[in-house]
Amino acid sequence: MKLRMLFSLLLLCSLGSAPVYAQPPGRVVQRVVHSAGFVEPHTPGSGAAEEFPTAPGIEALLGAAPDLNRVTHVRSSWRSVSQRRPKAVLILIPGFLGGATTLDPIARDLVRRFRGELEVWAVDRRPNLLEDRLGSLHALAGAEEPECTTSPPAPGCALFEGAQFYFPDLDVRPTGDFPGPRDLDLDLDGTQDGLLPLTDRFGRARGPILMRQDDVRFFAHWGLDTYFRDWKGLVEEARRRVTPAGVVLLGGHSQGTGWSTLFAAYDFDPDPARVDAGYSHIDGLVLLEGGGAGPGSANKPSLSQYRSTVAALEAPGGPDVFLTALLGLIQLQPLGQVGEVASLAAFYQPDEPALSQRTTIFGSGLVASLLSAPATNRATVGFFIDDDFSSFGAFRASLGFSDDGANFYSTALGTPFYQALANSTLRTWKEFDDPTLPACPPNSEDASPGCALLDNGPPSDPNAPMSPPQVNGEEREVTSIDTFARTQFGKLNGFEWYFASGRPNLDFAYGRDSSALVAAHLALDPNHEGPLVLTQNANVDVPVIAIGGSNGLTPEPKSFATYLGSIATPDEWKEVHIVPGYAHVDVTTAEHNEAVPLIADFIRRVRKIPPGKRR
């Protein structure tokens, strides 16, 4: 236990530095890098007159006088004897609710392919600095101790303790019939256990720290301008790393394609007489399963509406500055907590009764109703993420299937999915490469085992360009649950607990052009273009590669047509590829990922352009 606590403290302390996880020479090394970000004056640590007071919860989590103007990224590089300077850096931005480590698999694959000539830097957005990961790091530190490796695990298993830190048994007294639907006895000891305090890096025994909206009212000033200036610093650092002759690319997955293409369209110089365009700092864009920036809202806010919205967001008791629930139904902070411990359990205790099903998030609500069949740790992750079982398209990966019980085929939530039904034992999971994965014709709405390998039919009519893109072709199973699970815990995590939604959503309303907002601001102040300067999209002329999956959210080339038609890049430098059978997340996690050689070839082509003609 003492060794486990020491390891937990070392993990926590390492979050303030740049830990490198020991690997032999010639392998991909991934390390967390923290650096100074743009100094947004309202943010704790800025030292400016506008700085908001630091909430007690933030100080309890991070210590006295924390600096939240920080940029975090996971840097993937090739460890070799020579440690030579890379010739290219690809900076990737995760999608909606995603943390940097969601991009670990594709980053490793790309770095491995270039063997020292490429580094991949995956961004972790600012709000992730405020996540209390004490419970998950405690669980990770002891996951391989004897209490956790026996079957069943002993009550003192660190995975149980880490979960108990977040989810005490306070809501329902254990019924002793797990896998019964209402037995939330985390450690299966038959007693009602309260909150389990853990010791943090300051030597204090405490429970979990969660942020409230009024703790982080400075989020009202974490809009696109703040994020982009953070990332411009990364781009400039990457340029120094590769030298002027090297290549710096920017991209993202899912909503990350919107962030990255808006960066390219941004004018960083507020002086109307000068332009410092985002695209002039990069050599290309990489869009993964996301169509890039759109046109925005039909009715874009006026300057007075913009200002009043920001004022409301920063006022105590004002509108939410971070997202609290998904679809208004699933609470995001407990979902982030359970995601880490559930992924740890799926990796270290795959065949044990699902730890996640004994947490309060499964006690009631949508998650409890959709994932009610008692299952193993591995199967529960599959039911939540797999493209056949997930009801939320942005979370889908092709992980395999479960056919040891009936699966109810439903279209009730707008996206067809299976709901696993209980059988007489725990539901289990077949891996993505299991040769017995069931294939069948289109599904029917009955309680049969169903099928993993569907034929979704032809794409939309190519002669009808206005018809919406549609999922098509034969599905494939390509992602390992182990690979996915490891993106959710460890050096960072794969889920953004406090997704800043208030100010970014206001900015996203302008799409790729805020010229009207700029003009209104110039009318009041002719020397400054205002708080959001998206004026350069039509001038973006860098090479672009766009990759979708036929079973994903960008299933056809037309998924990218609107964005690609809005920029000045010549047609010969606009590449679009659709990977057959891939779901939304597969383009970042698939084994033998078919997106990787496409991106590698694109990088090699960009590198052949003479430096003087790239920007």
N, C-alpha and C positions, 0 to 999 in steps of 0.2 A: 504493500500500500504506500509506503514512504517513497519507493522508487517511482511509483505511478504519479504521486503528487509532484515529485521533483521534475519528472518529464513534462507534466502539464504546465508547470511554471516556466520551464524552458521554452515550451511552445508559445505560451502567452508572451513572454519577454521577447521572443524572436520576431513578433509582429512589428516591433519598432525598428528592426534592422532589415537585413536582406538575407534570410536563411537560404543556404544551398544544401540540398539533400544529397548525401554522399552517393555517388555513382562512379563506376570505373571509367577510365579515359576512353574517349571515342563514343560516348553515349550522350543523349540529350539531357541537359541539365535545366531544371526549371527553378527559378528563384523569385521571391517576392521583392520588389524594389519600391521603396517609399521615397518620394522626392517632394520638393517644394512645388506648390501649384500657384495658380494665379491668386493674387492677394485680393480677394473680394472683401470690401471694407466692413460689411455687416457681420461677417463670419467670426466666431470666436478664434482668437489668435492673430487677428489682423493688426491689432494695435491702433486702429483708426478710430476717429471720434464716433463713427457710426456703428461700431462693434456692439452686437447684442450681448447682454450678460450671459455667462455660461450657466446653463441649468444645472441644478444639483445632480441630476441623473447622469449628465455627461461627465461631470467631474468625478462622480463615483465610478464610472466605467473607465475613464481615460486618465484620471489624475488631475491635479490642479493645473490651471492655465493651459489647456490643450490647444493645439493649433490644428484647425480643421481645413485650412487651405492647403490640402495635401493631395498629391496624385499617387495612386498605387497602380502598379501593373505587374503581371507575371511575365518574366522575360525567359523565353526558351531559346537556348543556344546549344552549340555543339562543343562538348568538352573534348579537347584534344591536346596533345603535347605542345603543339605550336601556339595554341590560343590565338590564331590569326584573326585579323579584323574582318568582320563580315562585309560582303559587297552589297547586301540588300537587307533592309528591315521592313517587315510587314507589321503594321499596327492594326489590331482588330478590336472592335467595340462589340460587346455582347448585346443580345436582344432584350426584349421586355422581361423584366424581373431577373435577368441573368447576371451572374457574377463572372469574373475573369476566368475562373477555372472551367467554365462550360466549354471554353475553347482549347483546353489542354490537349485533347486527342489530335485535333488537326494541326495544332502548333507543333507537337512532337513529330508527327508524320512529315510535315514540310521541312523542319529543321534536319531530320534524319536524311531526307532526300538530297539536301544540298551539302551536307557534311562540312559545315563551317562557313559556308558562303552566305547563309541566311540566318537571321534571328527573327523570331516572332514575339511581339509584345502585345499581351492581352490586357485591356484596360479594366480596372475595377472602379466603378463610379464612386464619387465622394460619399454617398450615404452609407456605404458598406463599412466606413470607419466606425459607425455607431452600433454595430451588431455585437451583442454579448455572446461570444462563442465559448464561454468558460465550460459549459456542460458538454459540448461536442468535443472540445479538445481533451477534456478529462476522459471521455469515452474512448477516444482514439488512443490516448496514452496507455490505457489498460486493456485494449481490445484483445491482446494476445496472451494475457495472463491466465493462469489455470482456471480461475473462477469463470472465465468467459469461454474457454475452449472445451469444457466438459459439456455433455448433453444429458439432461438439460443444464443450462448454465446455472451456476450458484447465485443465490440472492446478492452476494457481494460483487457480482460482475460489474465492471466499470461502464459497460454499455447501459445496464439498468440504472446505475447511479447518475450517469450523464443525462439520461432521459428523465429521471426523477427530479433532477435539478430544475428542469423546465415544466414537468407535468406531474405534480404530486397527485396521489390517489385521494383527493379531497372531495371529488364530486359524487362518486358512487362507491358504496362499500362493496368489497370483492364478493362475488357470488360463488366463487369456487368452481365455476363450470366452463372456464375458458377452454375451447374457443367459443364461448357464449357471447352474444352481441353486446351485453351490458357489463361485462366483467373488465374493469379498467385497472386491474391489479398489475402494475408494471413489472415487478420482479417475481410474480407468481408465488409469493410467500404466504398467501391467504390472509394477510392482515392489511389494514388500511394505513398506508404510509403517507406521512406528510411531506412537505418540501424538504429536500436534502441540500443543505448548504454545502458549498464548495469553497476552497481557498483560492483567492485570485492572486495576481502577481504582486499586489501590495501587501500580501499576508493577511487579508481579511476573509473571514468566513461569511458568505452571504448567499442570498438567492439571486435569481435572474433580474437584470435591469432592462426594462423596456422603455423606449422613448414615447412621450406623448406629443401630440401636435404642438402644444405650446412650448415644449422643450426646444423645438427646432424651427421657430418662426423665421430664422435666418434663411431657411430653405426658400423663402419667397424671393431670394436674390440668387438662387442657384438655377438660373435659366440657361439657355443655349450659349449665351455670351460667356458665362463663367466656365461651363464645361469646355467650350471650344478653346478658350485661352489656356485652360489646363492642358489640353491635348496638343495645342500648338507648341507648348514647351516640350512635350514628348517628341513631336515631329522634329523640332530643332535639335534635340539631343540625338535623335536617330541620324539626322543629317551629319552631325559631327562624328558620329560613330562610323558611318560608311564613307566619309569624306565627300567632297562635291562630286566626285566621279561615280559614287555609288547611287543606289536606288532606294527611295523611301516610298512605300505604298501604304494606303489607308483603306480600311474596309470594315465590314461587320457582318453579323448574322442577324437575320430577321429585322427587328426594329433598329438594330445596329446599322443596317444599310441606310436608314433614314438619317441617323446621327452623322454618319460619315459623309454622305452626299451633301448634307446641309453645311458641314464643315467646309467642303470644297467651294460652296457658294457664298461663304461669309467674307465680308470685308472687315478686316481687323483694325483698320485705321479709321477712327471716327471723323477725321478731317475730310470734308466733302471734296477737297482739292486733291486728295491722294487716295489710292486704292492699294490695299495689301490683301489680296485675295487668297483664300485658303488653298485653292487649287494650285497656286503658284509655288506652294511649299512642298507639294507631293508630286510623285511621278506616275501615279495611277490609282485606280479604285478597284476594290474587290468586293463584290456584292454576293452574299451567300443567303439564299432562301429569303430574300426580301427585295421588294421592287424599287427601293430608293425613295427619295423625297417626292411627295405628291404635291398637288396644287394648294392644299390647305382647305380651310373652311370657305363656304360660299359667302358668308358674312364675316369678314375679318374685323377684329376689334379696332376701333378708332384709338387715337393716342390718349384721349381722356379716359376711355374705357380700359385701356392697357394700364394706365397709371392707377386708376381706382382699384383695379383687380390686384395689383401688386400691393397697394396700401391695405386692402382687406386681408390678403394672405399673411402679411407680416404682423397684423394686429392680434393680440390674445383673443382666443375664442373665435377667430375667423375661420374661413374655409380650410379644409384639409390641405396641408402642404405635402403630405406623402400619402400614398395609396394604402388604405387599410384592409380592403377586401377585394377579392377577385369576383367579377360578375355580381358584386354586391352580396355574395353568399359565403365565400370562403375567406376566413380571416388570414391575412398574409403573414403576420409575425409568428403565430404558432405554426403556420404551414412551413415557414423557413426553419423553425426549430426542429419540427418533426422530420423535415426533409433530410437534415444532416444526420440525426440519430438513426432514421430508417435506412439511409444509405450505408451507414456504418454497419448496421445489423445485417443488411443484405449481403455485404461483402464478407464480413467475418463470421456470421451465423446464418448462412443462407437457408437452411432447412428447419430452423427453429420457428415456433409460433411467432407471428409478426409482432414485433415490439411496437410498431406504429399503431396497431389496432388496439393497444392498451393505453393510448394517450387520450386526453380529453378531446382532441380534435375529431376523434372517431366516436365521441359520445352522442353527438347529434349533428344535424345539418346535412348539407349536400354530400360532403366527403363520406360521412357515416352511411348515408343511404346508398351511395354508388359503390362503395367498397366494403360492403357488409359481410361478404362471404369470408369466414375464417380461413386464413391463408398463411403460408410461410413468409418469412421476411423477404425472400427473393420475389415471390409471386406478387406481393403487395406493391412493390416498386413497379413490376410489370403492369399490374392493373392500373396504376396511376399514370404511367408514361407511354405504354405501348400504343402504337397507331391503331390497333384493333380495339383497345379497351378505353383509351382516353377520350373524354368528351370535349377536350379543349385542344384544338389543332396546333396551337403554338407550343404545346408541351410534347408533341408526339415524336417518338423514335420507334424503329422497327426492332423490337427486342426479342421476338419469339412468340410464344403462345401458351395458353393453359387450356387443355381439353380434357382434364380429368373430372369434369363436371359440366353441367348445363350452363350455357351462356345466352342471356337474353339479348337479342338484337333490337336496338332501340334507335329511333330518330327523334326522340322527344326534345332534345336540346338543340336541334338543328343540324348537328353533325352526327352521322351514323356511328354507333359504337356498340360494343358488347358490354353487358353488365354481368360479371361472374356471379353465379348462384351457388349457394352452399351445397356441399355434399356431406357425406358421413365423416370425412376426415378433413385435414387441412388441404386447401387447394394448393397445388404445386405449379411449377413453371418449366416449360421446355425452352432450352436455349435457342438463340437465333440460328445456330448451325445444326440443330437436331434434325436428322434425316426423316423423322416421322411427323414433322409439322404438317398439319392437315391442309390440303388444298381442295377447293370446291368451287362450283359455280357461284354466282351472286347470292348473297345471304337472304334468308327469309326470316320473318319475324316469328320465330318459334324458339323454344328452349332446347335447342340442340347444341352439341359441342361447338359447332361453327367451324370456321376455317381461318388460317393465318395468311394463306397465299391466295389473294383474290385477283380477278381480272376486272379492273374498273372501267374497261371499255375504251373506246377511241377518244382522242382529244376533241376539243370543240372544233367547229367548222373553220378551217383556215381561211375560207373565202368570206367569212363573216367576222371581220376584225373587231367589231364592237361587241360581239358576244363574249361573256366573261370567261376567263380561263377556268378549266375544270380538271380535277384529278382524273388521271387516265392510266391505262396500261396495267401490267401485272405488278402487284406488290412484291417486294423482296424483304427478307429479314437479314439485317446487316450489322446491327449494333449489339455488342455484348453488354449484359447487365453489369458485369464487373467494371467495364470501361465507363459506362454511364455513372455508376455509383461513385466511382473515384473522382468524378468531377464535382461532387457535392460536399466533400469534406477534405480536411487536411490543411495545407498551407493557407488557403482561403476557402471560400465556399462557392457554390454555384447558384445561389439564390439571393436576391436583393430584398432584405426584410423591409427597408424603408425607401421604396421606390419614389423618388421625388416627382410628384405628378402635377402639383399646382402651377408652378412657374413654367416648367417645360411644356405642359399642355397649352398654356396661354401662348407660348412661342410657336408651338407646332401648328397653331391655328392659321399662321401665315403661310404654311407650306414652304415652298422654295423661293418666295419673293415677298419681302416686307417693304417694298419701295414706297407704298402709300404711307406706311408708318414713318419711314425716313423723311418723306417730303413734309409730313405734318410737323415733325420735330424741327426740321430746318427752317420752317416758317416762323418758329418761335426762337430758335437759336441757330443762326446761319453758320456757326462754326463747329457744330456737332451733329452727327447723323442720328443720334438717339440710342436707345437701349438694345436694339436688335437690327442688325444691318445685313440682311439677306438680299443682296443686290447683284451677285455675280454668277448666278446659275447659268444664264444664257452664254456666258463666256468660258465655262468650264470646257477645257479641250484636252484633258489627259486621257490616256487609255483606260478602258473599263472592261472588266470581265464580270459577267453575271452568271451565277450557277443556281439552278433550281432543282427540285426533285419532283418527278411526275406524281408522287403521292404526298406532296407537301403543300405549302401555301403559295408557291410560285411554280405551278406545274406545267406551264407552257411558255414559250418565248414571249408571247404577248404580255405576260406578267410584268415584263421589264420595259415594255415599249413606251409607256408614258414618260418615264424618267429619261430614257435614252434619247427620246425625241426632243427633249427640252434643253439639251446641252450641245456644245459646239464640237465635240469630239468627232473626227471623221469616221465614217462608217467602217472603214477597214480596221479601226481600233476599238470597235464595239463588239465584244465577243459575248454570245449567249449560249449556254449549254444547259440541257435538261438531263439529269441523271435518271435513267429509268428505275422506277420502283422505290426510290428514296422518299422517306417521310421528312418532316420539317427539320428535325434535329439531326438526322442521319448525315447530313453534309458536313457536320463537325465531329461526329463520333464513330462513323462506320469503320469496321475493320476493312483493310484493303480499300480505303476510301477513294472512290473514283473521282472525287473532286480534287484530290491532291495533285495528280499529274497534270490536270487542266490548269491549275493555278501555277504549278512549277513551270510549265511551258510558257505561260503568260509572263511570268517574272523574267524568264530568260529572254523573251522577245523584247521586253521593255529595256532590259540591260543593254541590248544591242543598239538602242537609239543613242546617238552621240549626246553627251551631257548637255551641250549647248542648245540642243533642239528639244529637250524634254520639257523645259519650263520657260 
